[in-house]
Amino acid sequence: MPFVELFVPQGALDTDRREEIGGRLVSEVMIAEGAPDTEAARSISWLVVNEIDAWFVGGRRLPAGEKPRYVVRVGVPAGSMNDAKRRDIVERVTKVLADADPEPERFTEASTAWVHINEIPEGNWGARGEIVRIEDIVALVANG
């Protein structure tokens, strides 16, 4: 199940835009992953928003008030992805960000948003003080 991190300059999102993005990002990643929309699957699908107070591009600090840039990191268990799913995640994440922006067309520019998909190797995901493997995740999602 995904662990999604949204990085955005501090103050770039008002409460409504933050809620819109936060409410949709995990759902869209779950769809792309092929995860079932169940309470069990949602309970282990998290999103955190990191508001960054200093954002630099090419060694230049972005001035306050400049149109926000975004980085979205999506952590998923290794072995759960293929190129079609990766592409779908990137497209869905970008659409969520664009839909919440007053200038959605700017998301066709590489300098607006980056999506990083981090596939966590088997044995490197843990919860409850123990290693969680892909079969444990599948069992939880299937059985609640």
Sequence and secondary structure as in RCSB ss.txt:
>XXXX:A:sequence
MPFVELFVPQGALDTDRREEIGGRLVSEVMIAEGAPDTEAARSISWLVVNEIDAWFVGGRRLPAGEKPRYVVRVG
VPAGSMNDAKRRDIVERVTKVLADADPEPERFTEASTAWVHINEIPEGNWGARGEIVRIEDIVALVANG
>XXXX:A:secstr
  EEEEEEETT S HHHHHHHHHHHHHHHHHHHT    HHHHHT EEEEEEES  EETTEE  TTS   EEEEEE
EETTS  HHHHHHHHHHHHHHHHHTSS GGGGGSTTTEEEEEEEE TT  EETTEE  HHHHHHHHHH 
